[in-house]
């Protein structure tokens, strides 16, 4: 089966063509991403109206390139289904991708599957090549600029949110702390890079909700703690080493809570695997700490390849395939609607 995936939930215009063969083996035929990071960097974050405008400018070119790279010459006879992100995300941005997907699905009489962006992230782990059905129940940790969630996945189509942020997402906290330290945007890679030269034990920052009995997260207080730390240091312009020490201390505090709660939940729900995903899954410390802790606990650990940690259409195509297998009857272009606040 050949699937075209379309992703425009934020600031990447992305399309991918994948082939799924016997045993749910996934072959990536193309993966095209047009990023807007440079455009939004001067604003310190994504501007929805600008993002939508860029999607409109880029989407046809990205579509043509994705088909060309995949060797698709006859869309009608070679593409089996179209999968598109329908939420969550920025409404104006989502609408561009969804409108394009509906148009080509109608034009070529193809099934259209609306995919949750969050399910897409989880399915980036299906690129490992392993038979993932052997590792259910699984616990998914989704960490990004907009989400911090623990998802119990009993099988495809059976999801339960067992923990989530009560305020800021961890990726948002990374961005805001990077802004406080004048490190630029996006904040995650900037924090991670400079933290390598810092002392993670230099400043005793809090671990919000680390000892709470539930599996929820909070990052607003940690961000504020960094703000107060800078104020108490009484340094208008911290030098590079001070910035590195603060970044390392913040990163360690943020990741300690993620790892602690993930491992507690994994043991309580007796899962066979932990699935890391989302933009923050590119963080080297998070990847290494989760791998270490899951190995010690005898739990299988999956993490997406680095090139698929950020928003991409490969993960949407993969998730779309499994959604289609579950319920082919609802794969109609008329039935797919946008939901900017869509969950699972």
C-alpha positions, 0 to 999 in steps of 0.5 A, spaced: 500 500 500 502 506 498 500 512 502 501 520 501 502 523 508 501 531 509 503 535 515 502 543 516 500 543 523 505 548 525 511 551 521 513 545 517 510 544 510 511 536 509 509 531 505 512 524 504 510 517 500 511 511 504 510 504 502 507 499 507 508 491 505 507 484 509 508 485 516 507 492 516 514 493 514 515 501 512 519 503 506 520 511 506 519 513 498 520 520 499 520 525 505 520 533 503 520 538 509 520 546 507 521 549 514 520 556 516 524 556 522 528 562 520 522 566 518 519 565 525 526 566 529 526 574 529 519 573 533 521 568 538 516 563 536 511 561 531 506 567 528 500 563 526 498 567 520 505 567 517 505 560 518 499 559 514 501 564 508 508 560 507 504 553 507 500 556 501 506 558 498 510 552 499 505 546 499 504 545 491 512 545 490 512 540 496 507 536 493 510 535 486 517 534 489 515 528 494 511 525 488 518 526 484 522 523 489 518 517 490 518 516 483 510 517 482 508 518 475 501 517 476 497 519 482 491 516 481 493 509 479 499 509 484 497 512 491 492 508 495 490 513 500 492 520 503 493 521 510 493 528 513 494 532 520 487 534 522 489 537 529 492 539 534 496 545 531 495 552 529 488 553 526 490 557 520 496 552 518 492 546 519 487 549 514 492 549 508 494 542 509 487 539 510 484 543 504 489 541 499 488 534 502 481 534 501 482 537 494 486 531 491 482 526 495 476 528 491 480 530 485 483 523 484 477 519 488 482 517 494 480 515 501 482 520 506 484 519 513 485 525 518 490 523 523 492 526 530 498 529 530 500 526 537 498 519 534 503 521 528 509 522 533 508 516 537 508 512 530 515 515 528 517 509 532 514 504 527 520 506 523 525 502 527 523 496 523 521 491 529 514 488 529 511 493 534 505 489 536 510 484 540 511 490 545 504 492 547 502 495 552 506 501 551 507 507 554 508 513 549 512 519 552 510 525 547 514 531 548 514 538 544 513 545 544 505 544 545 505 537 549 507 533 554 503 527 555 504 520 557 500 515 553 498 508 555 497 504 548 494 498 549 494 497 541 492 501 535 486 505 537 486 504 544 489 510 547 489 512 554 492 519 557 495 517 564 499 524 565 499 531 562 502 538 563 498 542 567 501 548 564 507 549 560 509 544 555 516 542 556 518 544 549 515 551 551 519 551 557 525 550 553 524 556 548 522 561 554 528 559 558 532 560 552 529 567 551 531 569 558 538 567 556 538 570 550 540 564 546 535 564 540 530 560 537 528 554 537 530 554 544 531 546 545 537 545 541 540 552 543 539 549 551 542 542 549 548 545 545 550 550 551 548 545 556 554 541 554 559 546 557 555 547 563 555 544 570 548 541 571 549 541 579 551 548 579 544 551 581 539 547 585 533 548 581 526 545 583 523 539 580 515 541 580 510 535 581 516 530 581 513 527 588 506 528 586 502 521 586 499 522 579 503 522 572 502 530 571 507 535 569 508 542 570 514 547 567 511 554 569 514 554 576 521 551 573 521 557 568 519 562 573 525 559 578 530 560 572 527 568 572 528 569 579 535 566 579 537 571 574 534 576 578 538 574 584 544 573 581 544 581 579 547 580 573 545 584 567 549 580 562 551 573 564 557 570 561 558 564 557 559 560 562 554 562 567 549 561 561 552 554 560 551 552 568 544 555 568 542 551 561 545 545 564 541 546 571 535 547 567 535 541 562 537 536 568 531 539 572 526 538 566 529 531 564 529 528 571 522 529 572 520 526 565 524 520 566 522 519 573 514 519 572 515 515 565 519 510 569 514 510 575 508 509 570 511 504 566 512 500 572 505 501 574 502 499 568 506 493 567 508 496 560 513 492 555 515 498 552 517 505 552 516 510 546 519 517 546 517 522 541 516 529 539 521 535 538 524 534 545 525 527 543 531 530 540 535 532 546 541 527 547 540 527 555 533 525 555 534 520 550 540 517 554 537 517 561 531 514 558 535 508 555 539 507 561 533 507 565 529 502 561 534 498 560 535 497 567 528 496 568 528 490 563 523 494 558 524 495 551 525 502 549 524 506 542 526 512 540 525 515 533 531 517 528 533 524 529 531 526 523 524 524 525 523 527 531 521 534 529 514 535 525 514 530 518 509 527 514 512 520 514 509 519 521 503 522 519 503 517 513 504 511 518 499 513 523 494 514 517 495 507 514 494 504 521 487 508 522 485 506 515 486 499 517 482 500 523 476 503 519 476 504 512 469 506 511 470 513 514 476 514 510 472 519 506 474 526 504 467 529 506 468 526 513 475 529 515 474 536 519 479 540 522 480 540 530 485 545 532 485 542 539 484 535 537 487 530 542 487 522 542 
